[in-house]
């Protein structure tokens, strides 16, 4: 039996004020891993302007910023997640895991109703 390629993508909508979904979570993860907003954006095929805009949006939505950045130049620059940013990313990933486990049987049932898309392979 082959492993499922089905994924669950969640978006948290906090009223009209803020949203956190897979794209922003992935961006936070890439910033954490690369230490750079530009590199995180490139890893997601996203412009620096778009990545920076999302970071500003997230920083404005939370009581404390999720990402701190330093301007480049002789001293380097870069970006890092704050303690709050790490907590938000970890919390979102935990919610994804819990939702996937809880919905597993229903997802499998829906998947079983799909047409065979393997092309006979």
KEKOL-170020 format. One record per residue: x, y, z of N, C-alpha, C, CB in turn; residue in one letter; residue number from 1. Coordinates in Angstrom, 1 decimal, decimal comma. Glycine has a CB too. Layout:
<sites>
+--------+--------+--------+--------+--------+--------+--------+--------+--------+--------+--------+--------+------+-----+
:     nX :     nY :     nZ :    caX :    caY :    caZ :     cX :     cY :     cZ :    cbX :    cbY :    cbZ : type : seq :
+--------+--------+--------+--------+--------+--------+--------+--------+--------+--------+--------+--------+------+-----+
:      X :      Y :      Z :      X :      Y :      Z :      X :      Y :      Z :      X :      Y :      Z :    a : NUM :
...
+--------+--------+--------+--------+--------+--------+--------+--------+--------+--------+--------+--------+------+-----+
</sites>
This chain:
<sites>
+--------+--------+--------+--------+--------+--------+--------+--------+--------+--------+--------+--------+------+-----+
:     nX :     nY :     nZ :    caX :    caY :    caZ :     cX :     cY :     cZ :    cbX :    cbY :    cbZ : type : seq :
+--------+--------+--------+--------+--------+--------+--------+--------+--------+--------+--------+--------+------+-----+
:    0,8 :   -1,2 :    0,0 :    0,0 :    0,0 :    0,0 :    0,9 :    1,2 :    0,0 :   -1,0 :    0,0 :    1,2 :    x :   1 :
:    0,6 :    2,2 :   -0,8 :    1,3 :    3,4 :   -0,9 :    0,9 :    4,4 :    0,2 :    1,2 :    4,1 :   -2,3 :    x :   2 :
:    1,8 :    5,3 :    0,6 :    1,5 :    6,3 :    1,6 :    0,7 :    7,4 :    0,9 :    2,8 :    6,9 :    2,2 :    x :   3 :
:   -0,2 :    7,9 :    1,7 :   -1,1 :    9,0 :    1,2 :   -0,3 :   10,3 :    0,9 :   -2,2 :    9,3 :    2,2 :    x :   4 :
:   -0,7 :   11,0 :   -0,1 :   -0,1 :   12,3 :   -0,4 :   -1,0 :   13,4 :   -0,1 :    0,3 :   12,4 :   -1,9 :    x :   5 :
:   -2,2 :   13,0 :    0,6 :   -3,2 :   14,0 :    1,0 :   -2,6 :   14,9 :    2,1 :   -4,5 :   13,4 :    1,4 :    x :   6 :
:   -2,8 :   16,2 :    2,0 :   -2,4 :   17,1 :    3,1 :   -3,6 :   17,8 :    3,6 :   -1,3 :   18,0 :    2,6 :    x :   7 :
:   -3,5 :   18,3 :    4,8 :   -4,5 :   19,2 :    5,4 :   -3,9 :   20,5 :    5,6 :   -5,0 :   18,6 :    6,8 :    x :   8 :
:   -4,6 :   21,6 :    5,1 :   -4,1 :   22,9 :    5,2 :   -5,1 :   23,7 :    6,0 :   -3,8 :   23,5 :    3,8 :    x :   9 :
:   -4,7 :   24,3 :    7,1 :   -5,6 :   25,1 :    7,9 :   -5,2 :   26,5 :    7,9 :   -5,5 :   24,5 :    9,4 :    x :  10 :
:   -6,3 :   27,3 :    8,0 :   -6,1 :   28,8 :    8,1 :   -6,9 :   29,2 :    9,3 :   -6,6 :   29,6 :    6,8 :    x :  11 :
:   -6,2 :   29,9 :   10,3 :   -6,9 :   30,4 :   11,4 :   -7,2 :   31,9 :   11,1 :   -6,0 :   30,3 :   12,7 :    x :  12 :
:   -8,5 :   32,2 :   11,3 :   -9,0 :   33,6 :   11,0 :   -9,4 :   34,2 :   12,4 :  -10,1 :   33,6 :   10,0 :    x :  13 :
:   -8,7 :   35,2 :   12,8 :   -8,9 :   35,8 :   14,1 :   -9,8 :   37,0 :   13,9 :   -7,6 :   36,2 :   14,8 :    x :  14 :
:  -11,1 :   36,8 :   13,7 :  -12,0 :   37,9 :   13,5 :  -11,6 :   38,6 :   12,2 :  -12,1 :   38,9 :   14,6 :    x :  15 :
:  -11,7 :   39,9 :   12,2 :  -11,3 :   40,6 :   11,0 :   -9,9 :   41,2 :   11,1 :  -12,3 :   41,8 :   10,8 :    x :  16 :
:   -9,3 :   40,9 :   12,3 :   -8,0 :   41,5 :   12,6 :   -6,8 :   40,8 :   12,0 :   -7,8 :   41,6 :   14,0 :    x :  17 :
:   -6,8 :   39,5 :   12,0 :   -5,6 :   38,7 :   11,6 :   -5,9 :   37,3 :   11,1 :   -4,6 :   38,6 :   12,8 :    x :  18 :
:   -4,9 :   36,8 :   10,4 :   -5,0 :   35,5 :    9,8 :   -3,7 :   34,8 :    9,9 :   -5,5 :   35,5 :    8,3 :    x :  19 :
:   -3,7 :   33,5 :   10,2 :   -2,5 :   32,7 :   10,2 :   -2,8 :   31,4 :    9,5 :   -1,9 :   32,4 :   11,6 :    x :  20 :
:   -2,0 :   31,1 :    8,4 :   -2,2 :   29,9 :    7,6 :   -0,9 :   29,3 :    7,2 :   -3,1 :   30,2 :    6,4 :    x :  21 :
:   -1,0 :   28,3 :    6,3 :    0,2 :   27,6 :    6,0 :    1,3 :   28,4 :    5,4 :   -0,1 :   26,5 :    5,0 :    x :  22 :
:    0,9 :   29,4 :    4,6 :    2,0 :   30,3 :    3,9 :    2,8 :   31,1 :    5,0 :    1,3 :   31,2 :    3,0 :    x :  23 :
:    2,1 :   31,7 :    5,9 :    2,7 :   32,5 :    6,9 :    3,6 :   31,6 :    7,8 :    1,7 :   33,4 :    7,7 :    x :  24 :
:    3,0 :   30,5 :    8,2 :    3,8 :   29,5 :    9,0 :    5,0 :   29,1 :    8,3 :    2,9 :   28,3 :    9,4 :    x :  25 :
:    4,9 :   28,7 :    7,0 :    6,1 :   28,3 :    6,3 :    7,1 :   29,5 :    6,2 :    5,7 :   27,9 :    4,8 :    x :  26 :
:    6,6 :   30,7 :    6,0 :    7,5 :   31,8 :    6,0 :    8,3 :   32,0 :    7,3 :    6,8 :   33,1 :    5,6 :    x :  27 :
:    7,6 :   31,9 :    8,4 :    8,2 :   31,9 :    9,7 :    9,3 :   30,8 :    9,8 :    7,2 :   31,8 :   10,8 :    x :  28 :
:    8,9 :   29,6 :    9,4 :    9,9 :   28,5 :    9,5 :   11,1 :   28,7 :    8,6 :    9,2 :   27,2 :    9,0 :    x :  29 :
:   11,0 :   29,3 :    7,4 :   12,1 :   29,6 :    6,6 :   13,0 :   30,7 :    7,2 :   11,6 :   30,0 :    5,2 :    x :  30 :
:   12,3 :   31,7 :    7,8 :   13,1 :   32,8 :    8,4 :   13,9 :   32,2 :    9,6 :   12,1 :   33,9 :    9,0 :    x :  31 :
:   13,3 :   31,3 :   10,4 :   14,0 :   30,7 :   11,5 :   15,2 :   29,9 :   10,9 :   13,0 :   29,7 :   12,2 :    x :  32 :
:   15,0 :   29,2 :    9,8 :   16,0 :   28,3 :    9,3 :   17,1 :   29,0 :    8,6 :   15,4 :   27,3 :    8,4 :    x :  33 :
:   16,8 :   30,2 :    7,9 :   17,8 :   30,9 :    7,1 :   18,4 :   32,1 :    7,8 :   17,2 :   31,2 :    5,8 :    x :  34 :
:   17,6 :   32,7 :    8,7 :   18,1 :   33,9 :    9,3 :   17,9 :   35,1 :    8,4 :   19,5 :   33,8 :    9,7 :    x :  35 :
:   17,0 :   35,0 :    7,4 :   16,9 :   36,0 :    6,4 :   15,5 :   36,1 :    5,8 :   17,9 :   35,9 :    5,3 :    x :  36 :
:   14,9 :   37,3 :    5,8 :   13,6 :   37,4 :    5,2 :   13,7 :   37,2 :    3,7 :   12,9 :   38,8 :    5,5 :    x :  37 :
:   14,7 :   37,7 :    3,1 :   15,0 :   37,6 :    1,6 :   15,1 :   36,1 :    1,2 :   16,2 :   38,4 :    1,2 :    x :  38 :
:   16,0 :   35,4 :    2,0 :   16,2 :   34,0 :    1,7 :   14,9 :   33,2 :    1,9 :   17,4 :   33,4 :    2,5 :    x :  39 :
:   14,2 :   33,5 :    2,9 :   12,9 :   32,8 :    3,2 :   11,9 :   33,0 :    2,0 :   12,3 :   33,3 :    4,5 :    x :  40 :
:   11,9 :   34,2 :    1,6 :   11,0 :   34,5 :    0,4 :   11,4 :   33,8 :   -0,8 :   11,0 :   36,0 :    0,1 :    x :  41 :
:   12,7 :   33,8 :   -1,1 :   13,3 :   33,0 :   -2,2 :   12,9 :   31,5 :   -2,1 :   14,8 :   33,2 :   -2,4 :    x :  42 :
:   13,0 :   31,0 :   -1,0 :   12,7 :   29,5 :   -0,8 :   11,3 :   29,2 :   -1,1 :   13,1 :   29,1 :    0,7 :    x :  43 :
:   10,4 :   30,3 :   -1,0 :    9,0 :   30,1 :   -1,3 :    8,6 :   30,7 :   -2,6 :    8,2 :   30,7 :   -0,2 :    x :  44 :
:    9,6 :   31,0 :   -3,5 :    9,3 :   31,7 :   -4,7 :    8,5 :   33,0 :   -4,6 :    8,6 :   30,7 :   -5,7 :    x :  45 :
:    8,8 :   33,7 :   -3,5 :    8,1 :   34,9 :   -3,2 :    9,1 :   36,1 :   -3,2 :    7,5 :   34,8 :   -1,7 :    x :  46 :
:    8,6 :   37,2 :   -3,7 :    9,4 :   38,4 :   -3,7 :    9,8 :   38,9 :   -2,3 :    8,7 :   39,6 :   -4,5 :    x :  47 :
:   10,9 :   39,6 :   -2,2 :   11,3 :   40,1 :   -0,9 :   10,2 :   41,1 :   -0,4 :   12,6 :   40,9 :   -1,0 :    x :  48 :
:    9,6 :   41,9 :   -1,3 :    8,6 :   42,8 :   -0,9 :    7,4 :   42,1 :   -0,3 :    8,1 :   43,7 :   -2,1 :    x :  49 :
:    7,0 :   41,0 :   -0,9 :    5,8 :   40,2 :   -0,4 :    6,2 :   39,6 :    0,9 :    5,4 :   39,1 :   -1,4 :    x :  50 :
:    7,3 :   39,0 :    1,0 :    7,8 :   38,4 :    2,3 :    7,8 :   39,4 :    3,4 :    9,1 :   37,7 :    2,2 :    x :  51 :
:    8,4 :   40,6 :    3,1 :    8,5 :   41,7 :    4,1 :    7,1 :   42,1 :    4,5 :    9,3 :   42,8 :    3,6 :    x :  52 :
:    6,2 :   42,2 :    3,5 :    4,8 :   42,7 :    3,8 :    4,1 :   41,7 :    4,8 :    4,0 :   42,8 :    2,5 :    x :  53 :
:    4,3 :   40,4 :    4,5 :    3,7 :   39,4 :    5,4 :    4,3 :   39,5 :    6,8 :    3,9 :   38,0 :    4,8 :    x :  54 :
:    5,6 :   39,7 :    6,9 :    6,2 :   39,8 :    8,2 :    5,6 :   41,0 :    9,0 :    7,8 :   39,9 :    8,1 :    x :  55 :
:    5,5 :   42,2 :    8,3 :    5,0 :   43,4 :    8,9 :    3,5 :   43,1 :    9,3 :    5,0 :   44,5 :    7,9 :    x :  56 :
:    2,8 :   42,4 :    8,5 :    1,4 :   42,1 :    8,9 :    1,3 :   41,2 :   10,1 :    0,7 :   41,3 :    7,7 :    x :  57 :
:    2,2 :   40,2 :   10,2 :    2,2 :   39,3 :   11,4 :    2,7 :   40,1 :   12,6 :    3,1 :   38,1 :   11,2 :    x :  58 :
:    3,7 :   40,9 :   12,5 :    4,2 :   41,7 :   13,6 :    3,2 :   42,6 :   14,1 :    5,5 :   42,5 :   13,2 :    x :  59 :
:    2,4 :   43,2 :   13,3 :    1,3 :   44,2 :   13,7 :    0,2 :   43,5 :   14,4 :    0,8 :   45,0 :   12,5 :    x :  60 :
:   -0,1 :   42,2 :   14,0 :   -1,2 :   41,5 :   14,5 :   -1,1 :   40,9 :   15,9 :   -1,6 :   40,3 :   13,6 :    x :  61 :
:    0,2 :   40,7 :   16,4 :    0,4 :   40,2 :   17,7 :    0,9 :   41,2 :   18,6 :    1,5 :   39,0 :   17,6 :    x :  62 :
:    0,7 :   41,0 :   19,9 :    1,2 :   42,0 :   20,9 :    2,6 :   42,3 :   20,9 :    0,8 :   41,5 :   22,3 :    x :  63 :
:    3,4 :   41,2 :   20,6 :    4,9 :   41,3 :   20,4 :    5,2 :   40,9 :   19,1 :    5,6 :   40,5 :   21,6 :    x :  64 :
:    6,3 :   41,4 :   18,5 :    6,7 :   41,0 :   17,1 :    7,1 :   39,6 :   17,0 :    7,8 :   41,9 :   16,6 :    x :  65 :
:    6,8 :   39,0 :   15,9 :    7,2 :   37,6 :   15,7 :    8,6 :   37,5 :   15,1 :    6,2 :   36,9 :   14,8 :    x :  66 :
:    9,0 :   38,5 :   14,3 :   10,2 :   38,6 :   13,6 :   10,9 :   39,9 :   13,9 :   10,1 :   38,4 :   12,1 :    x :  67 :
:   12,2 :   39,8 :   14,3 :   13,1 :   41,0 :   14,4 :   14,1 :   40,9 :   13,3 :   13,8 :   41,0 :   15,8 :    x :  68 :
:   14,3 :   42,1 :   12,7 :   15,3 :   42,1 :   11,6 :   16,3 :   43,3 :   11,8 :   14,6 :   42,4 :   10,2 :    x :  69 :
:   17,5 :   43,1 :   11,2 :   18,5 :   44,1 :   11,3 :   18,9 :   44,4 :    9,8 :   19,7 :   43,6 :   12,1 :    x :  70 :
:   19,0 :   45,7 :    9,6 :   19,4 :   46,1 :    8,2 :   20,8 :   45,6 :    7,9 :   19,4 :   47,7 :    8,1 :    x :  71 :
:   20,9 :   45,2 :    6,6 :   22,2 :   44,7 :    6,1 :   23,3 :   45,8 :    6,1 :   22,1 :   44,2 :    4,7 :    x :  72 :
:   24,4 :   45,5 :    5,5 :   25,6 :   46,4 :    5,5 :   26,8 :   45,7 :    6,0 :   25,2 :   47,7 :    6,3 :    x :  73 :
:   27,7 :   46,5 :    6,5 :   29,0 :   46,0 :    7,0 :   28,8 :   45,0 :    8,1 :   29,9 :   47,1 :    7,5 :    x :  74 :
:   27,8 :   45,2 :    9,0 :   27,6 :   44,3 :   10,1 :   26,7 :   43,1 :    9,8 :   27,0 :   45,1 :   11,3 :    x :  75 :
:   26,3 :   43,0 :    8,5 :   25,6 :   41,8 :    8,1 :   24,1 :   42,0 :    8,0 :   25,8 :   40,7 :    9,1 :    x :  76 :
:   23,4 :   42,1 :    9,0 :   21,9 :   42,2 :    8,9 :   21,3 :   40,8 :    9,2 :   21,5 :   42,7 :    7,6 :    x :  77 :
:   20,1 :   40,6 :    8,8 :   19,4 :   39,3 :    9,0 :   18,1 :   39,5 :    9,7 :   20,4 :   38,4 :    9,7 :    x :  78 :
:   17,5 :   38,3 :   10,0 :   16,3 :   38,3 :   10,7 :   16,2 :   37,0 :   11,6 :   15,1 :   38,3 :    9,7 :    x :  79 :
:   15,4 :   37,1 :   12,6 :   15,2 :   36,0 :   13,5 :   13,9 :   36,0 :   14,1 :   16,3 :   35,9 :   14,6 :    x :  80 :
:   13,4 :   34,8 :   14,5 :   12,1 :   34,8 :   15,2 :   12,3 :   35,1 :   16,6 :   11,5 :   33,3 :   15,1 :    x :  81 :
:   11,4 :   35,9 :   17,2 :   11,4 :   36,2 :   18,6 :   10,9 :   35,0 :   19,3 :   10,5 :   37,5 :   18,9 :    x :  82 :
:   10,9 :   35,0 :   20,6 :   10,3 :   34,0 :   21,5 :    8,8 :   33,8 :   21,1 :   10,5 :   34,3 :   23,0 :    x :  83 :
:    8,1 :   34,9 :   20,9 :    6,7 :   34,9 :   20,5 :    6,6 :   34,3 :   19,1 :    6,1 :   36,3 :   20,5 :    x :  84 :
:    7,4 :   34,6 :   18,2 :    7,4 :   34,0 :   16,9 :    7,6 :   32,5 :   16,9 :    8,5 :   34,6 :   16,0 :    x :  85 :
:    8,5 :   32,0 :   17,8 :    8,8 :   30,6 :   17,9 :    7,5 :   29,9 :   18,5 :   10,0 :   30,3 :   18,8 :    x :  86 :
:    6,9 :   30,6 :   19,5 :    5,7 :   30,0 :   20,1 :    4,5 :   30,0 :   19,2 :    5,3 :   30,9 :   21,4 :    x :  87 :
:    4,3 :   31,0 :   18,3 :    3,2 :   31,0 :   17,4 :    3,5 :   29,9 :   16,3 :    3,2 :   32,4 :   16,7 :    x :  88 :
:    4,7 :   29,8 :   15,8 :    5,0 :   28,8 :   14,8 :    4,7 :   27,4 :   15,4 :    6,4 :   28,9 :   14,3 :    x :  89 :
:    5,3 :   27,1 :   16,6 :    5,1 :   25,8 :   17,3 :    3,6 :   25,5 :   17,5 :    5,9 :   25,8 :   18,6 :    x :  90 :
:    2,9 :   26,5 :   18,0 :    1,5 :   26,4 :   18,3 :    0,7 :   26,0 :   17,0 :    0,9 :   27,6 :   18,9 :    x :  91 :
:    1,0 :   26,7 :   15,9 :    0,3 :   26,4 :   14,6 :    0,6 :   25,0 :   14,2 :    0,7 :   27,5 :   13,6 :    x :  92 :
:    1,9 :   24,6 :   14,3 :    2,2 :   23,2 :   13,8 :    1,6 :   22,2 :   14,7 :    3,8 :   23,1 :   13,9 :    x :  93 :
:    1,4 :   22,5 :   16,0 :    0,7 :   21,5 :   16,9 :   -0,8 :   21,4 :   16,5 :    0,8 :   21,9 :   18,4 :    x :  94 :
:   -1,4 :   22,5 :   16,2 :   -2,8 :   22,5 :   15,7 :   -2,9 :   21,7 :   14,5 :   -3,3 :   24,0 :   15,5 :    x :  95 :
:   -2,0 :   21,8 :   13,5 :   -2,0 :   21,0 :   12,3 :   -2,0 :   19,5 :   12,6 :   -0,8 :   21,4 :   11,4 :    x :  96 :
:   -1,1 :   19,2 :   13,5 :   -0,9 :   17,7 :   13,9 :   -2,2 :   17,2 :   14,5 :    0,3 :   17,6 :   14,8 :    x :  97 :
:   -2,7 :   18,0 :   15,5 :   -4,0 :   17,5 :   16,2 :   -5,1 :   17,4 :   15,2 :   -4,3 :   18,5 :   17,3 :    x :  98 :
:   -5,3 :   18,4 :   14,3 :   -6,4 :   18,3 :   13,3 :   -6,2 :   17,1 :   12,4 :   -6,4 :   19,6 :   12,5 :    x :  99 :
:   -5,0 :   16,9 :   11,9 :   -4,8 :   15,8 :   11,0 :   -5,1 :   14,4 :   11,7 :   -3,3 :   15,8 :   10,5 :    x : 100 :
:   -4,6 :   14,3 :   12,9 :   -4,9 :   13,0 :   13,6 :   -6,4 :   12,9 :   13,8 :   -4,2 :   13,0 :   15,0 :    x : 101 :
:   -7,1 :   13,9 :   14,2 :   -8,5 :   13,9 :   14,5 :   -9,3 :   13,6 :   13,2 :   -9,0 :   15,2 :   15,1 :    x : 102 :
:   -8,9 :   14,2 :   12,1 :   -9,7 :   14,0 :   10,9 :   -9,2 :   12,8 :   10,0 :   -9,5 :   15,3 :   10,1 :    x : 103 :
:   -8,2 :   12,1 :   10,5 :   -7,6 :   11,0 :    9,7 :   -8,6 :   10,0 :    9,1 :   -6,7 :   10,2 :   10,6 :    x : 104 :
:   -9,5 :    9,5 :    9,9 :  -10,5 :    8,5 :    9,3 :  -11,4 :    9,2 :    8,3 :  -11,4 :    8,0 :   10,4 :    x : 105 :
:  -11,8 :   10,4 :    8,5 :  -12,7 :   11,1 :    7,5 :  -11,9 :   11,4 :    6,2 :  -13,3 :   12,4 :    8,1 :    x : 106 :
:  -10,7 :   11,8 :    6,4 :   -9,8 :   12,1 :    5,2 :   -9,6 :   10,8 :    4,4 :   -8,5 :   12,7 :    5,6 :    x : 107 :
:   -9,4 :    9,7 :    5,1 :   -9,2 :    8,4 :    4,4 :  -10,4 :    8,0 :    3,7 :   -8,8 :    7,3 :    5,4 :    x : 108 :
:  -11,6 :    8,2 :    4,3 :  -12,9 :    7,9 :    3,6 :  -13,1 :    8,7 :    2,4 :  -14,0 :    8,1 :    4,6 :    x : 109 :
:  -12,8 :   10,0 :    2,4 :  -12,9 :   10,8 :    1,2 :  -11,9 :   10,4 :    0,2 :  -12,7 :   12,3 :    1,6 :    x : 110 :
:  -10,7 :   10,1 :    0,6 :   -9,6 :    9,7 :   -0,3 :  -10,0 :    8,4 :   -1,1 :   -8,3 :    9,5 :    0,4 :    x : 111 :
:  -10,7 :    7,5 :   -0,3 :  -11,1 :    6,2 :   -0,9 :  -12,1 :    6,4 :   -2,0 :  -11,6 :    5,3 :    0,1 :    x : 112 :
:  -12,8 :    7,5 :   -2,0 :  -13,9 :    7,8 :   -3,0 :  -13,3 :    8,4 :   -4,3 :  -14,9 :    8,6 :   -2,4 :    x : 113 :
:  -12,0 :    8,8 :   -4,3 :  -11,4 :    9,5 :   -5,4 :  -11,2 :    8,5 :   -6,5 :  -10,1 :   10,1 :   -5,0 :    x : 114 :
:  -11,2 :    9,0 :   -7,8 :  -10,8 :    8,1 :   -8,9 :   -9,3 :    7,8 :   -8,8 :  -11,2 :    8,8 :  -10,3 :    x : 115 :
:   -8,9 :    6,7 :   -9,4 :   -7,5 :    6,4 :   -9,4 :   -6,7 :    7,4 :  -10,3 :   -7,3 :    4,9 :   -9,9 :    x : 116 :
:   -5,8 :    8,1 :   -9,6 :   -5,1 :    9,2 :  -10,4 :   -3,7 :    8,7 :  -10,6 :   -5,2 :   10,5 :   -9,6 :    x : 117 :
:   -3,3 :    7,5 :  -10,4 :   -2,0 :    7,0 :  -10,5 :   -1,6 :    6,8 :  -12,0 :   -1,8 :    5,7 :   -9,7 :    x : 118 :
:   -2,6 :    6,8 :  -12,9 :   -2,3 :    6,6 :  -14,3 :   -2,0 :    5,1 :  -14,6 :   -1,1 :    7,4 :  -14,8 :    x : 119 :
:   -2,5 :    4,2 :  -13,7 :   -2,3 :    2,8 :  -13,9 :   -0,9 :    2,3 :  -13,5 :   -2,4 :    2,5 :  -15,4 :    x : 120 :
:   -0,2 :    3,1 :  -12,7 :    1,2 :    2,8 :  -12,3 :    1,1 :    2,1 :  -11,0 :    2,1 :    4,0 :  -12,2 :    x : 121 :
+--------+--------+--------+--------+--------+--------+--------+--------+--------+--------+--------+--------+------+-----+
</sites>
